[in-house]
Amino acid sequence: MDSNNPFFDNIEKKTNVKKEDILEIANSVSNADFSDPKVVRDLIARIGSTAGVPVSKEKEEAIVKAITSGNMPSSFSSLSKIFGPKH
């Protein structure tokens, strides 16, 4: 990944997560087994901790189920429904 890409600067500005942290997480999952719930839970915890965002058990379970079953949303809009606040 090109760390000089302005995409990472935009993410850093919007999330206050350093692009180095984003790249480190991305590199750590490049060969991850996403069918393993433990791997997915560890990744969720790491991302939540890095971003300073608590992830409820309910939301964690929904994310783990979606990823391990291969039913990940194909669009950002669908993803935002999982991660976004409940109304």
C-alpha positions as CSV (number, residue, x, y, z in Angstrom):
1,M,0.0,0.0,0.0
2,D,1.2,3.5,-0.8
3,S,1.3,5.4,2.5
4,N,1.7,8.6,0.5
5,N,-1.8,8.2,-0.9
6,P,-4.0,11.2,0.1
7,F,-6.7,8.6,0.9
8,F,-4.9,7.8,4.1
9,D,-4.5,11.4,5.1
10,N,-8.3,11.9,4.7
11,I,-9.0,8.9,6.9
12,E,-6.6,10.1,9.5
13,K,-8.3,13.5,9.5
14,K,-11.8,12.0,9.9
15,T,-11.0,9.3,12.4
16,N,-7.9,10.6,14.3
17,V,-6.3,7.3,13.6
18,K,-2.7,7.6,12.4
19,K,-2.1,6.2,8.9
20,E,0.8,4.2,10.3
21,D,-1.7,2.4,12.5
22,I,-4.1,1.8,9.6
23,L,-1.3,0.3,7.5
24,E,-0.1,-1.8,10.4
25,I,-3.5,-3.3,10.8
26,A,-4.0,-3.8,7.1
27,N,-0.6,-5.6,6.9
28,S,-1.4,-7.8,9.9
29,V,-4.6,-9.1,8.3
30,S,-3.3,-9.7,4.8
31,N,-3.1,-13.4,5.4
32,A,-5.7,-13.7,8.2
33,D,-8.2,-16.6,8.4
34,F,-11.5,-14.7,8.5
35,S,-13.4,-17.9,9.0
36,D,-11.9,-18.2,12.5
37,P,-14.1,-16.2,15.0
38,K,-11.1,-15.7,17.3
39,V,-9.1,-14.0,14.5
40,V,-12.1,-11.8,13.7
41,R,-12.7,-10.9,17.4
42,D,-9.0,-10.0,17.9
43,L,-9.2,-7.7,14.8
44,I,-12.4,-6.0,16.0
45,A,-10.8,-5.4,19.4
46,R,-7.6,-4.0,17.8
47,I,-9.5,-1.7,15.5
48,G,-11.8,-0.5,18.2
49,S,-8.9,0.1,20.6
50,T,-6.9,1.9,17.9
51,A,-9.8,4.1,16.9
52,G,-10.8,4.7,20.6
53,V,-14.3,3.3,19.8
54,P,-15.9,0.8,22.2
55,V,-17.6,-2.1,20.5
56,S,-20.5,-3.6,22.3
57,K,-20.8,-7.4,22.6
58,E,-24.0,-7.2,20.5
59,K,-22.2,-5.4,17.7
60,E,-19.1,-7.6,18.0
61,E,-21.3,-10.7,17.6
62,A,-23.0,-9.2,14.5
63,I,-19.7,-8.4,12.9
64,V,-18.2,-11.8,13.7
65,K,-21.2,-13.6,12.3
66,A,-21.2,-11.5,9.1
67,I,-17.5,-12.0,8.5
68,T,-17.2,-15.7,9.4
69,S,-20.3,-16.7,7.4
70,G,-19.1,-14.8,4.3
71,N,-22.1,-12.5,4.4
72,M,-20.2,-9.2,4.5
73,P,-22.0,-6.3,2.9
74,S,-20.8,-5.3,-0.5
75,S,-21.3,-1.6,-0.2
76,F,-20.3,1.2,2.3
77,S,-23.9,2.0,2.8
78,S,-24.7,-1.5,4.0
79,L,-21.6,-1.6,6.2
80,S,-22.6,1.7,7.8
81,K,-25.8,0.2,8.9
82,I,-23.9,-2.4,10.9
83,F,-21.4,0.0,12.4
84,G,-23.6,3.1,12.6
85,P,-25.6,4.2,15.7
86,K,-29.0,2.6,16.3
87,H,-31.9,5.1,15.9
